[in-house]
Amino acid sequence: MTPVMTPSEEAPTRLLYREVMTGSGSARYEANAPFKVELVRLPKSAPRGIRVSLELGMEDAGVWAHIVELDVAAEGENAADAFRAVLAAAREWLSYVRDEHPELAPELGDQERYVPLLDAPVFSWFKSFRFAE
Amino acid sequence: MLGRNGFAIARSRDHELWIKRDDDNRVTNRVPVSHGNAEIRTRGLFARMLKQAGKTEDHFFEVLRRRA
């Protein structure tokens, strides 16, 4: 019977070290170590044509936020709260449009085109931010 | 105020969504409202909600007066 050599019994390969200079001194790494490959799936960014604009307004009583193209607004104690609230309001509106396909009067415009924002990461939703005067 | 002006709740998850339909069942107005947002604190949000509802500030206070 022919002996079978398993990977752990293979002759060890000679380790090759390389050295690089970094901001905090030199670092040594195994040059012939196998690469570790990890697959990370990133959601697709929002298409450019449907990115929206955010307006923020600061008042003594709090901060309001308004997504212009969706005409959705909300408020919070600070800018972060207002931003979270207006995102939640926009998601509620867009998911209603996606799920119910309501017939919209012309003055509400073509809101269905913004529905793909629901599947896009928030960082890609916006084309502009501005503070209202 | 929304309920007294022909609006009905369409969604009530993260936010409430109030909508108003015309005779042809088309959505003419919609107003997203935060849960527990009984008191609107900023003028900016108040102005936008009135615009979404298709109402004026005078109408809003008139409704409040009638309610009182």
N, CA and C atoms of all chains as a GROMACS GRO file, in nm:
protein
  603
    1MET      N    1   0.085  -0.119   0.000
    1MET     CA    2   0.000   0.000   0.000
    1MET      C    3   0.088   0.124   0.000
    2THR      N    4   0.052   0.217  -0.086
    2THR     CA    5   0.132   0.339  -0.096
    2THR      C    6   0.093   0.437   0.014
    3PRO      N    7   0.191   0.481   0.093
    3PRO     CA    8   0.154   0.578   0.198
    3PRO      C    9   0.107   0.711   0.136
    4VAL      N   10   0.004   0.766   0.200
    4VAL     CA   11  -0.049   0.895   0.152
    4VAL      C   12   0.005   1.005   0.242
    5MET      N   13   0.054   1.108   0.181
    5MET     CA   14   0.108   1.219   0.261
    5MET      C   15   0.001   1.327   0.277
    6THR      N   16  -0.041   1.353   0.398
    6THR     CA   17  -0.142   1.460   0.420
    6THR      C   18  -0.070   1.595   0.423
    7PRO      N   19  -0.145   1.705   0.404
    7PRO     CA   20  -0.079   1.837   0.401
    7PRO      C   21   0.006   1.865   0.524
    8SER      N   22  -0.039   1.819   0.641
    8SER     CA   23   0.039   1.851   0.761
    8SER      C   24   0.172   1.776   0.765
    9GLU      N   25   0.181   1.674   0.687
    9GLU     CA   26   0.306   1.598   0.687
    9GLU      C   27   0.400   1.639   0.574
   10GLU      N   28   0.354   1.732   0.491
   10GLU     CA   29   0.442   1.774   0.382
   10GLU      C   30   0.563   1.845   0.439
   11ALA      N   31   0.669   1.843   0.362
   11ALA     CA   32   0.790   1.909   0.407
   11ALA      C   33   0.762   2.057   0.428
   12PRO      N   34   0.806   2.113   0.540
   12PRO     CA   35   0.777   2.255   0.564
   12PRO      C   36   0.846   2.344   0.461
   13THR      N   37   0.772   2.443   0.416
   13THR     CA   38   0.835   2.538   0.324
   13THR      C   39   0.913   2.639   0.406
   14ARG      N   40   1.013   2.695   0.347
   14ARG     CA   41   1.095   2.790   0.418
   14ARG      C   42   1.022   2.924   0.426
   15LEU      N   43   1.008   2.973   0.546
   15LEU     CA   44   0.937   3.100   0.560
   15LEU      C   45   1.024   3.214   0.511
   16LEU      N   46   0.962   3.302   0.436
   16LEU     CA   47   1.035   3.418   0.384
   16LEU      C   48   0.976   3.542   0.447
   17TYR      N   49   1.060   3.613   0.517
   17TYR     CA   50   1.012   3.736   0.582
   17TYR      C   51   1.058   3.858   0.504
   18ARG      N   52   0.971   3.957   0.501
   18ARG     CA   53   1.007   4.085   0.441
   18ARG      C   54   0.986   4.192   0.548
   19GLU      N   55   1.052   4.301   0.529
   19GLU     CA   56   1.043   4.408   0.627
   19GLU      C   57   1.002   4.537   0.556
   20VAL      N   58   0.910   4.607   0.617
   20VAL     CA   59   0.870   4.738   0.561
   20VAL      C   60   0.877   4.841   0.672
   21MET      N   61   0.894   4.966   0.631
   21MET     CA   62   0.895   5.074   0.729
   21MET      C   63   0.753   5.132   0.737
   22THR      N   64   0.707   5.150   0.857
   22THR     CA   65   0.575   5.211   0.875
   22THR      C   66   0.592   5.339   0.956
   23GLY      N   67   0.485   5.411   0.976
   23GLY     CA   68   0.491   5.534   1.053
   23GLY      C   69   0.535   5.511   1.196
   24SER      N   70   0.517   5.390   1.247
   24SER     CA   71   0.554   5.364   1.388
   24SER      C   72   0.673   5.268   1.396
   25GLY      N   73   0.754   5.262   1.293
   25GLY     CA   74   0.873   5.178   1.297
   25GLY      C   75   0.868   5.070   1.190
   26SER      N   76   0.957   4.974   1.199
   26SER     CA   77   0.960   4.871   1.096
   26SER      C   78   0.866   4.756   1.134
   27ALA      N   79   0.817   4.689   1.033
   27ALA     CA   80   0.727   4.575   1.056
   27ALA      C   81   0.772   4.461   0.966
   28ARG      N   82   0.763   4.342   1.021
   28ARG     CA   83   0.805   4.225   0.945
   28ARG      C   84   0.682   4.141   0.910
   29TYR      N   85   0.675   4.090   0.794
   29TYR     CA   86   0.561   4.006   0.758
   29TYR      C   87   0.609   3.887   0.677
   30GLU      N   88   0.527   3.784   0.680
   30GLU     CA   89   0.558   3.663   0.603
   30GLU      C   90   0.525   3.687   0.457
   31ALA      N   91   0.624   3.688   0.376
   31ALA     CA   92   0.601   3.721   0.235
   31ALA      C   93   0.535   3.606   0.161
   32ASN      N   94   0.558   3.485   0.208
   32ASN     CA   95   0.501   3.373   0.132
   32ASN      C   96   0.382   3.309   0.204
   33ALA      N   97   0.326   3.383   0.301
   33ALA     CA   98   0.206   3.332   0.368
   33ALA      C   99   0.089   3.339   0.271
   34PRO      N  100   0.001   3.242   0.279
   34PRO     CA  101  -0.113   3.246   0.186
   34PRO      C  102  -0.202   3.366   0.216
   35PHE      N  103  -0.258   3.422   0.111
   35PHE     CA  104  -0.349   3.534   0.129
   35PHE      C  105  -0.478   3.486   0.193
   36LYS      N  106  -0.529   3.568   0.283
   36LYS     CA  107  -0.659   3.537   0.340
   36LYS      C  108  -0.762   3.618   0.261
   37VAL      N  109  -0.852   3.548   0.199
   37VAL     CA  110  -0.951   3.617   0.116
   37VAL      C  111  -1.087   3.612   0.184
   38GLU      N  112  -1.146   3.727   0.202
   38GLU     CA  113  -1.281   3.731   0.257
   38GLU      C  114  -1.371   3.805   0.160
   39LEU      N  115  -1.489   3.752   0.142
   39LEU     CA  116  -1.584   3.813   0.049
   39LEU      C  117  -1.680   3.900   0.128
   40VAL      N  118  -1.680   4.027   0.096
   40VAL     CA  119  -1.771   4.120   0.163
   40VAL      C  120  -1.866   4.178   0.059
   41ARG      N  121  -1.993   4.158   0.081
   41ARG     CA  122  -2.090   4.211  -0.015
   41ARG      C  123  -2.133   4.350   0.028
   42LEU      N  124  -2.117   4.445  -0.060
   42LEU     CA  125  -2.162   4.581  -0.032
   42LEU      C  126  -2.289   4.609  -0.112
   43PRO      N  127  -2.389   4.666  -0.047
   43PRO     CA  128  -2.510   4.698  -0.124
   43PRO      C  129  -2.479   4.804  -0.228
   44LYS      N  130  -2.552   4.802  -0.337
   44LYS     CA  131  -2.531   4.899  -0.445
   44LYS      C  132  -2.569   5.039  -0.400
   45SER      N  133  -2.491   5.136  -0.438
   45SER     CA  134  -2.525   5.274  -0.407
   45SER      C  135  -2.652   5.315  -0.482
   46ALA      N  136  -2.714   5.420  -0.431
   46ALA     CA  137  -2.834   5.471  -0.499
   46ALA      C  138  -2.795   5.524  -0.636
   47PRO      N  139  -2.875   5.496  -0.739
   47PRO     CA  140  -2.846   5.553  -0.870
   47PRO      C  141  -2.840   5.706  -0.862
   48ARG      N  142  -2.748   5.765  -0.940
   48ARG     CA  143  -2.729   5.911  -0.931
   48ARG      C  144  -2.858   5.988  -0.959
   49GLY      N  145  -2.936   5.937  -1.052
   49GLY     CA  146  -3.056   6.010  -1.095
   49GLY      C  147  -3.163   6.024  -0.990
   50ILE      N  148  -3.154   5.946  -0.882
   50ILE     CA  149  -3.260   5.957  -0.780
   50ILE      C  150  -3.205   6.002  -0.646
   51ARG      N  151  -3.080   6.048  -0.645
   51ARG     CA  152  -3.028   6.097  -0.516
   51ARG      C  153  -3.099   6.226  -0.477
   52VAL      N  154  -3.112   6.245  -0.349
   52VAL     CA  155  -3.198   6.353  -0.300
   52VAL      C  156  -3.119   6.456  -0.219
   53SER      N  157  -3.185   6.567  -0.188
   53SER     CA  158  -3.120   6.678  -0.116
   53SER      C  159  -3.177   6.688   0.025
   54LEU      N  160  -3.091   6.719   0.118
   54LEU     CA  161  -3.134   6.733   0.258
   54LEU      C  162  -3.115   6.877   0.303
   55GLU      N  163  -3.220   6.931   0.362
   55GLU     CA  164  -3.211   7.063   0.424
   55GLU      C  165  -3.223   7.045   0.574
   56LEU      N  166  -3.143   7.118   0.648
   56LEU     CA  167  -3.153   7.115   0.794
   56LEU      C  168  -3.175   7.258   0.843
   57GLY      N  169  -3.258   7.273   0.942
   57GLY     CA  170  -3.281   7.405   0.999
   57GLY      C  171  -3.269   7.400   1.150
   58MET      N  172  -3.192   7.492   1.205
   58MET     CA  173  -3.175   7.494   1.351
   58MET      C  174  -3.260   7.604   1.410
   59GLU      N  175  -3.336   7.568   1.510
   59GLU     CA  176  -3.417   7.666   1.582
   59GLU      C  177  -3.390   7.647   1.730
   60ASP      N  178  -3.436   7.742   1.811
   60ASP     CA  179  -3.414   7.729   1.956
   60ASP      C  180  -3.479   7.602   2.010
   61ALA      N  181  -3.593   7.566   1.952
   61ALA     CA  182  -3.670   7.452   2.004
   61ALA      C  183  -3.619   7.317   1.954
   62GLY      N  184  -3.532   7.317   1.855
   62GLY     CA  185  -3.482   7.190   1.802
   62GLY      C  186  -3.434   7.206   1.658
   63VAL      N  187  -3.415   7.094   1.594
   63VAL     CA  188  -3.365   7.094   1.455
   63VAL      C  189  -3.466   7.022   1.368
   64TRP      N  190  -3.497   7.079   1.252
   64TRP     CA  191  -3.583   7.009   1.157
   64TRP      C  192  -3.501   6.967   1.036
   65ALA      N  193  -3.546   6.861   0.971
   65ALA     CA  194  -3.479   6.810   0.852
   65ALA      C  195  -3.584   6.786   0.745
   66HIS      N  196  -3.547   6.813   0.621
   66HIS     CA  197  -3.643   6.805   0.511
   66HIS      C  198  -3.574   6.744   0.390
   67ILE      N  199  -3.630   6.637   0.335
   67ILE     CA  200  -3.580   6.580   0.210
   67ILE      C  201  -3.662   6.642   0.098
   68VAL      N  202  -3.595   6.725   0.020
   68VAL     CA  203  -3.667   6.813  -0.072
   68VAL      C  204  -3.747   6.734  -0.175
   69GLU      N  205  -3.684   6.641  -0.245
   69GLU     CA  206  -3.751   6.572  -0.356
   69GLU      C  207  -3.868   6.486  -0.309
   70LEU      N  208  -3.860   6.436  -0.188
   70LEU     CA  209  -3.969   6.353  -0.135
   70LEU      C  210  -4.071   6.438  -0.060
   71ASP      N  211  -4.035   6.562  -0.030
   71ASP     CA  212  -4.113   6.650   0.056
   71ASP      C  213  -4.155   6.578   0.184
   72VAL      N  214  -4.054   6.525   0.251
   72VAL     CA  215  -4.075   6.458   0.379
   72VAL      C  216  -3.992   6.533   0.483
   73ALA      N  217  -4.052   6.563   0.597
   73ALA     CA  218  -3.984   6.642   0.699
   73ALA      C  219  -4.004   6.580   0.836
   74ALA      N  220  -3.909   6.607   0.925
   74ALA     CA  221  -3.919   6.559   1.063
   74ALA      C  222  -3.831   6.650   1.149
   75GLU      N  223  -3.834   6.629   1.278
   75GLU     CA  224  -3.753   6.713   1.366
   75GLU      C  225  -3.694   6.630   1.479
   76GLY      N  226  -3.601   6.690   1.550
   76GLY     CA  227  -3.539   6.622   1.664
   76GLY      C  228  -3.472   6.724   1.754
   77GLU      N  229  -3.418   6.673   1.865
   77GLU     CA  230  -3.351   6.764   1.958
   77GLU      C  231  -3.222   6.819   1.898
   78ASN      N  232  -3.157   6.737   1.816
   78ASN     CA  233  -3.032   6.781   1.752
   78ASN      C  234  -3.032   6.731   1.607
   79ALA      N  235  -2.926   6.764   1.536
   79ALA     CA  236  -2.921   6.730   1.393
   79ALA      C  237  -2.926   6.578   1.371
   80ALA      N  238  -2.858   6.503   1.458
   80ALA     CA  239  -2.856   6.356   1.440
   80ALA      C  240  -2.996   6.298   1.460
   81ASP      N  241  -3.067   6.347   1.561
   81ASP     CA  242  -3.205   6.298   1.585
   81ASP      C  243  -3.296   6.335   1.468
   82ALA      N  244  -3.282   6.457   1.420
   82ALA     CA  245  -3.366   6.503   1.309
   82ALA      C  246  -3.336   6.420   1.184
   83PHE      N  247  -3.210   6.390   1.161
   83PHE     CA  248  -3.171   6.311   1.044
   83PHE      C  249  -3.230   6.170   1.053
   84ARG      N  250  -3.217   6.109   1.171
   84ARG     CA  251  -3.275   5.975   1.190
   84ARG      C  252  -3.426   5.977   1.166
   85ALA      N  253  -3.490   6.080   1.218
   85ALA     CA  254  -3.636   6.089   1.209
   85ALA      C  255  -3.681   6.109   1.064
   86VAL      N  256  -3.608   6.191   0.990
   86VAL     CA  257  -3.651   6.216   0.851
   86VAL      C  258  -3.624   6.092   0.764
   87LEU      N  259  -3.520   6.017   0.798
   87LEU     CA  260  -3.496   5.891   0.725
   87LEU      C  261  -3.610   5.792   0.750
   88ALA      N  262  -3.652   5.783   0.876
   88ALA     CA  263  -3.762   5.692   0.910
   88ALA      C  264  -3.890   5.734   0.837
   89ALA      N  265  -3.915   5.865   0.832
   89ALA     CA  266  -4.035   5.916   0.764
   89ALA      C  267  -4.026   5.887   0.613
   90ALA      N  268  -3.909   5.905   0.557
   90ALA     CA  269  -3.892   5.880   0.412
   90ALA      C  270  -3.911   5.731   0.383
   91ARG      N  271  -3.857   5.646   0.468
   91ARG     CA  272  -3.873   5.501   0.446
   91ARG      C  273  -4.021   5.462   0.454
   92GLU      N  274  -4.090   5.522   0.551
   92GLU     CA  275  -4.233   5.491   0.565
   92GLU      C  276  -4.308   5.530   0.438
   93TRP      N  277  -4.279   5.648   0.388
   93TRP     CA  278  -4.347   5.696   0.267
   93TRP      C  279  -4.312   5.609   0.146
   94LEU      N  280  -4.183   5.583   0.126
   94LEU     CA  281  -4.142   5.506   0.008
   94LEU      C  282  -4.190   5.361   0.014
   95SER      N  283  -4.192   5.304   0.134
   95SER     CA  284  -4.239   5.165   0.142
   95SER      C  285  -4.390   5.159   0.118
   96TYR      N  286  -4.460   5.265   0.156
   96TYR     CA  287  -4.603   5.272   0.124
   96TYR      C  288  -4.622   5.278  -0.028
   97VAL      N  289  -4.544   5.361  -0.095
   97VAL     CA  290  -4.554   5.373  -0.241
   97VAL      C  291  -4.518   5.239  -0.307
   98ARG      N  292  -4.413   5.174  -0.257
   98ARG     CA  293  -4.371   5.046  -0.315
   98ARG      C  294  -4.477   4.937  -0.295
   99ASP      N  295  -4.531   4.930  -0.174
   99ASP     CA  296  -4.620   4.819  -0.141
   99ASP      C  297  -4.762   4.838  -0.194
  100GLU      N  298  -4.808   4.963  -0.190
  100GLU     CA  299  -4.950   4.988  -0.222
  100GLU      C  300  -4.969   5.040  -0.365
  101HIS      N  301  -4.864   5.087  -0.428
  101HIS     CA  302  -4.876   5.147  -0.563
  101HIS      C  303  -4.996   5.242  -0.571
  102PRO      N  304  -5.003   5.339  -0.483
  102PRO     CA  305  -5.120   5.428  -0.489
  102PRO      C  306  -5.113   5.516  -0.614
  103GLU      N  307  -5.229   5.550  -0.665
  103GLU     CA  308  -5.229   5.647  -0.774
  103GLU      C  309  -5.211   5.785  -0.714
  104LEU      N  310  -5.111   5.856  -0.759
  104LEU     CA  311  -5.080   5.985  -0.699
  104LEU      C  312  -5.128   6.097  -0.790
  105ALA      N  313  -5.182   6.201  -0.728
  105ALA     CA  314  -5.222   6.319  -0.805
  105ALA      C  315  -5.096   6.385  -0.863
  106PRO      N  316  -5.112   6.457  -0.974
  106PRO     CA  317  -4.995   6.515  -1.041
  106PRO      C  318  -4.910   6.602  -0.948
  107GLU      N  319  -4.973   6.669  -0.852
  107GLU     CA  320  -4.896   6.759  -0.766
  107GLU      C  321  -4.797   6.684  -0.675
  108LEU      N  322  -4.818   6.554  -0.659
  108LEU     CA  323  -4.722   6.476  -0.579
  108LEU      C  324  -4.607   6.424  -0.665
  109GLY      N  325  -4.620   6.442  -0.796
  109GLY     CA  326  -4.508   6.406  -0.883
  109GLY      C  327  -4.486   6.256  -0.893
  110ASP      N  328  -4.373   6.222  -0.951
  110ASP     CA  329  -4.341   6.082  -0.974
  110ASP      C  330  -4.257   6.028  -0.858
  111GLN      N  331  -4.324   5.991  -0.752
  111GLN     CA  332  -4.252   5.948  -0.633
  111GLN      C  333  -4.202   5.804  -0.645
  112GLU      N  334  -4.263   5.727  -0.734
  112GLU     CA  335  -4.225   5.586  -0.746
  112GLU      C  336  -4.079   5.570  -0.789
  113ARG      N  337  -4.028   5.668  -0.860
  113ARG     CA  338  -3.890   5.656  -0.908
  113ARG      C  339  -3.789   5.656  -0.793
  114TYR      N  340  -3.830   5.704  -0.673
  114TYR     CA  341  -3.738   5.709  -0.559
  114TYR      C  342  -3.741   5.581  -0.475
  115VAL      N  343  -3.831   5.488  -0.509
  115VAL     CA  344  -3.844   5.364  -0.431
  115VAL      C  345  -3.712   5.286  -0.421
  116PRO      N  346  -3.626   5.283  -0.526
  116PRO     CA  347  -3.499   5.209  -0.512
  116PRO      C  348  -3.409   5.260  -0.398
  117LEU      N  349  -3.437   5.379  -0.346
  117LEU     CA  350  -3.358   5.426  -0.231
  117LEU      C  351  -3.371   5.330  -0.114
  118LEU      N  352  -3.484   5.262  -0.105
  118LEU     CA  353  -3.506   5.170   0.007
  118LEU      C  354  -3.400   5.059   0.012
  119ASP      N  355  -3.345   5.024  -0.102
  119ASP     CA  356  -3.246   4.916  -0.107
  119ASP      C  357  -3.103   4.968  -0.108
  120ALA      N  358  -3.087   5.098  -0.106
  120ALA     CA  359  -2.953   5.156  -0.114
  120ALA      C  360  -2.906   5.199   0.025
  121PRO      N  361  -2.774   5.192   0.049
  121PRO     CA  362  -2.725   5.238   0.180
  121PRO      C  363  -2.746   5.388   0.196
  122VAL      N  364  -2.773   5.428   0.317
  122VAL     CA  365  -2.810   5.569   0.341
  122VAL      C  366  -2.700   5.665   0.296
  123PHE      N  367  -2.573   5.623   0.309
  123PHE     CA  368  -2.466   5.717   0.272
  123PHE      C  369  -2.473   5.757   0.125
  124SER      N  370  -2.544   5.678   0.046
  124SER     CA  371  -2.550   5.708  -0.098
  124SER      C  372  -2.680   5.778  -0.138
  125TRP      N  373  -2.768   5.806  -0.043
  125TRP     CA  374  -2.898   5.866  -0.077
  125TRP      C  375  -2.884   6.011  -0.124
  126PHE      N  376  -2.789   6.083  -0.066
  126PHE     CA  377  -2.794   6.228  -0.077
  126PHE      C  378  -2.693   6.285  -0.176
  127LYS      N  379  -2.742   6.381  -0.256
  127LYS     CA  380  -2.650   6.451  -0.346
  127LYS      C  381  -2.607   6.584  -0.286
  128SER      N  382  -2.684   6.634  -0.190
  128SER     CA  383  -2.643   6.761  -0.127
  128SER      C  384  -2.706   6.776   0.011
  129PHE      N  385  -2.636   6.853   0.094
  129PHE     CA  386  -2.684   6.890   0.227
  129PHE      C  387  -2.675   7.042   0.235
  130ARG      N  388  -2.772   7.103   0.300
  130ARG     CA  389  -2.754   7.246   0.322
  130ARG      C  390  -2.831   7.289   0.447
  131PHE      N  391  -2.777   7.388   0.513
  131PHE     CA  392  -2.847   7.444   0.628
  131PHE      C  393  -2.933   7.559   0.579
  132ALA      N  394  -3.060   7.556   0.617
  132ALA     CA  395  -3.150   7.664   0.576
  132ALA      C  396  -3.112   7.792   0.649
  133GLU      N  397  -3.138   7.905   0.584
  133GLU     CA  398  -3.106   8.035   0.643
  133GLU      C  399  -3.195   8.058   0.764
  134MET      N  400  -5.624   6.740   1.378
  134MET     CA  401  -5.643   6.836   1.270
  134MET      C  402  -5.648   6.764   1.135
  135LEU      N  403  -5.559   6.666   1.116
  135LEU     CA  404  -5.557   6.592   0.989
  135LEU      C  405  -5.685   6.510   0.974
  136GLY      N  406  -5.722   6.442   1.083
  136GLY     CA  407  -5.840   6.358   1.079
  136GLY      C  408  -5.965   6.438   1.049
  137ARG      N  409  -5.967   6.563   1.095
  137ARG     CA  410  -6.086   6.647   1.074
  137ARG      C  411  -6.086   6.710   0.934
  138ASN      N  412  -5.980   6.686   0.858
  138ASN     CA  413  -5.972   6.745   0.725
  138ASN      C  414  -5.962   6.641   0.615
  139GLY      N  415  -6.021   6.526   0.641
  139GLY     CA  416  -6.032   6.425   0.535
  139GLY      C  417  -5.913   6.333   0.519
  140PHE      N  418  -5.816   6.342   0.612
  140PHE     CA  419  -5.700   6.253   0.605
  140PHE      C  420  -5.729   6.123   0.682
  141ALA      N  421  -5.665   6.016   0.638
  141ALA     CA  422  -5.676   5.888   0.709
  141ALA      C  423  -5.535   5.830   0.724
  142ILE      N  424  -5.516   5.751   0.830
  142ILE     CA  425  -5.384   5.691   0.852
  142ILE      C  426  -5.365   5.576   0.753
  143ALA      N  427  -5.256   5.583   0.677
  143ALA     CA  428  -5.225   5.476   0.581
  143ALA      C  429  -5.120   5.381   0.637
  144ARG      N  430  -5.032   5.432   0.718
  144ARG     CA  431  -4.925   5.351   0.778
  144ARG      C  432  -4.905   5.396   0.921
  145SER      N  433  -4.862   5.303   1.005
  145SER     CA  434  -4.829   5.341   1.142
  145SER      C  435  -4.719   5.250   1.192
  146ARG      N  436  -4.603   5.260   1.132
  146ARG     CA  437  -4.488   5.178   1.175
  146ARG      C  438  -4.390   5.270   1.248
  147ASP      N  439  -4.279   5.302   1.182
  147ASP     CA  440  -4.185   5.394   1.245
  147ASP      C  441  -4.247   5.533   1.258
  148HIS      N  442  -4.318   5.570   1.153
  148HIS     CA  443  -4.387   5.699   1.151
  148HIS      C  444  -4.532   5.673   1.114
  149GLU      N  445  -4.617   5.768   1.149
  149GLU     CA  446  -4.753   5.761   1.095
  149GLU      C  447  -4.750   5.828   0.958
  150LEU      N  448  -4.829   5.773   0.868
  150LEU     CA  449  -4.842   5.836   0.736
  150LEU      C  450  -4.990   5.863   0.713
  151TRP      N  451  -5.023   5.992   0.706
  151TRP     CA  452  -5.162   6.033   0.683
  151TRP      C  453  -5.177   6.069   0.536
  152ILE      N  454  -5.283   6.017   0.474
  152ILE     CA  455  -5.304   6.050   0.333
  152ILE      C  456  -5.446   6.100   0.312
  153LYS      N  457  -5.460   6.179   0.206
  153LYS     CA  458  -5.592   6.230   0.166
  153LYS      C  459  -5.612   6.194   0.019
  154ARG      N  460  -5.729   6.143  -0.016
  154ARG     CA  461  -5.758   6.103  -0.153
  154ARG      C  462  -5.868   6.192  -0.210
  155ASP      N  463  -5.867   6.206  -0.342
  155ASP     CA  464  -5.975   6.280  -0.406
  155ASP      C  465  -6.086   6.183  -0.448
  156ASP      N  466  -6.185   6.234  -0.518
  156ASP     CA  467  -6.300   6.150  -0.556
  156ASP      C  468  -6.260   6.034  -0.647
  157ASP      N  469  -6.150   6.052  -0.720
  157ASP     CA  470  -6.102   5.945  -0.809
  157ASP      C  471  -6.008   5.849  -0.736
  158ASN      N  472  -6.001   5.860  -0.605
  158ASN     CA  473  -5.918   5.775  -0.520
  158ASN      C  474  -5.768   5.798  -0.539
  159ARG      N  475  -5.734   5.913  -0.596
  159ARG     CA  476  -5.593   5.945  -0.610
  159ARG      C  477  -5.543   6.014  -0.483
  160VAL      N  478  -5.422   5.984  -0.443
  160VAL     CA  479  -5.364   6.049  -0.326
  160VAL      C  480  -5.325   6.191  -0.364
  161THR      N  481  -5.386   6.288  -0.300
  161THR     CA  482  -5.356   6.428  -0.331
  161THR      C  483  -5.260   6.490  -0.231
  162ASN      N  484  -5.265   6.442  -0.107
  162ASN     CA  485  -5.177   6.495  -0.002
  162ASN      C  486  -5.132   6.382   0.088
  163ARG      N  487  -5.012   6.395   0.141
  163ARG     CA  488  -4.969   6.300   0.244
  163ARG      C  489  -4.878   6.372   0.342
  164VAL      N  490  -4.895   6.335   0.469
  164VAL     CA  491  -4.819   6.399   0.575
  164VAL      C  492  -4.760   6.290   0.666
  165PRO      N  493  -4.629   6.275   0.666
  165PRO     CA  494  -4.567   6.182   0.762
  165PRO      C  495  -4.557   6.250   0.898
  166VAL      N  496  -4.593   6.178   1.002
  166VAL     CA  497  -4.592   6.235   1.137
  166VAL      C  498  -4.521   6.138   1.231
  167SER      N  499  -4.428   6.191   1.312
  167SER     CA  500  -4.359   6.106   1.409
  167SER      C  501  -4.456   6.059   1.515
  168HIS      N  502  -4.437   5.936   1.561
  168HIS     CA  503  -4.516   5.888   1.674
  168HIS      C  504  -4.486   5.975   1.796
  169GLY      N  505  -4.589   6.004   1.870
  169GLY     CA  506  -4.568   6.080   1.993
  169GLY      C  507  -4.534   6.225   1.968
  170ASN      N  508  -4.548   6.267   1.842
  170ASN     CA  509  -4.514   6.406   1.811
  170ASN      C  510  -4.637   6.494   1.829
  171ALA      N  511  -4.694   6.486   1.950
  171ALA     CA  512  -4.818   6.559   1.975
  171ALA      C  513  -4.792   6.708   1.962
  172GLU      N  514  -4.672   6.749   2.000
  172GLU     CA  515  -4.640   6.890   1.991
  172GLU      C  516  -4.527   6.909   1.891
  173ILE      N  517  -4.555   6.988   1.791
  173ILE     CA  518  -4.451   7.018   1.692
  173ILE      C  519  -4.367   7.131   1.750
  174ARG      N  520  -4.236   7.108   1.752
  174ARG     CA  521  -4.153   7.204   1.824
  174ARG      C  522  -4.092   7.312   1.736
  175THR      N  523  -4.070   7.278   1.610
  175THR     CA  524  -4.000   7.376   1.525
  175THR      C  525  -4.095   7.438   1.423
  176ARG      N  526  -4.070   7.565   1.392
  176ARG     CA  527  -4.150   7.635   1.291
  176ARG      C  528  -4.130   7.570   1.154
  177GLY      N  529  -4.008   7.525   1.130
  177GLY     CA  530  -3.977   7.467   0.999
  177GLY      C  531  -4.062   7.344   0.970
  178LEU      N  532  -4.072   7.254   1.067
  178LEU     CA  533  -4.152   7.133   1.047
  178LEU      C  534  -4.300   7.170   1.036
  179PHE      N  535  -4.344   7.262   1.122
  179PHE     CA  536  -4.485   7.303   1.121
  179PHE      C  537  -4.522   7.358   0.983
  180ALA      N  538  -4.438   7.443   0.928
  180ALA     CA  539  -4.466   7.504   0.797
  180ALA      C  540  -4.474   7.396   0.689
  181ARG      N  541  -4.385   7.299   0.695
  181ARG     CA  542  -4.384   7.195   0.592
  181ARG      C  543  -4.505   7.102   0.605
  182MET      N  544  -4.544   7.074   0.728
  182MET     CA  545  -4.661   6.988   0.746
  182MET      C  546  -4.788   7.057   0.698
  183LEU      N  547  -4.797   7.187   0.722
  183LEU     CA  548  -4.914   7.261   0.672
  183LEU      C  549  -4.916   7.257   0.520
  184LYS      N  550  -4.800   7.275   0.458
  184LYS     CA  551  -4.791   7.274   0.311
  184LYS      C  552  -4.829   7.136   0.257
  185GLN      N  553  -4.779   7.031   0.322
  185GLN     CA  554  -4.812   6.895   0.279
  185GLN      C  555  -4.962   6.870   0.291
  186ALA      N  556  -5.021   6.925   0.397
  186ALA     CA  557  -5.164   6.904   0.419
  186ALA      C  558  -5.248   6.995   0.330
  187GLY      N  559  -5.185   7.094   0.266
  187GLY     CA  560  -5.258   7.187   0.181
  187GLY      C  561  -5.340   7.286   0.263
  188LYS      N  562  -5.290   7.315   0.383
  188LYS     CA  563  -5.363   7.406   0.472
  188LYS      C  564  -5.278   7.527   0.507
  189THR      N  565  -5.347   7.632   0.553
  189THR     CA  566  -5.274   7.751   0.596
  189THR      C  567  -5.267   7.753   0.748
  190GLU      N  568  -5.181   7.838   0.800
  190GLU     CA  569  -5.170   7.851   0.944
  190GLU      C  570  -5.301   7.902   1.004
  191ASP      N  571  -5.365   7.993   0.930
  191ASP     CA  572  -5.493   8.047   0.977
  191ASP      C  573  -5.597   7.935   0.991
  192HIS      N  574  -5.601   7.846   0.890
  192HIS     CA  575  -5.696   7.736   0.895
  192HIS      C  576  -5.667   7.647   1.017
  193PHE      N  577  -5.539   7.621   1.040
  193PHE     CA  578  -5.499   7.535   1.152
  193PHE      C  579  -5.553   7.592   1.285
  194PHE      N  580  -5.530   7.722   1.304
  194PHE     CA  581  -5.573   7.781   1.432
  194PHE      C  582  -5.725   7.794   1.438
  195GLU      N  583  -5.788   7.810   1.322
  195GLU     CA  584  -5.934   7.813   1.318
  195GLU      C  585  -5.991   7.677   1.366
  196VAL      N  586  -5.929   7.568   1.318
  196VAL     CA  587  -5.973   7.434   1.361
  196VAL      C  588  -5.954   7.418   1.511
  197LEU      N  589  -5.841   7.468   1.562
  197LEU     CA  590  -5.817   7.459   1.706
  197LEU      C  591  -5.921   7.537   1.785
  198ARG      N  592  -5.952   7.656   1.733
  198ARG     CA  593  -6.051   7.741   1.803
  198ARG      C  594  -6.188   7.672   1.808
  199ARG      N  595  -6.223   7.609   1.691
  199ARG     CA  596  -6.354   7.544   1.686
  199ARG      C  597  -6.359   7.426   1.782
  200ARG      N  598  -6.242   7.364   1.799
  200ARG     CA  599  -6.235   7.246   1.885
  200ARG      C  600  -6.248   7.286   2.032
  201ALA      N  601  -6.196   7.407   2.065
  201ALA     CA  602  -6.192   7.451   2.205
  201ALA      C  603  -6.333   7.484   2.254
   0.00000   0.00000   0.00000
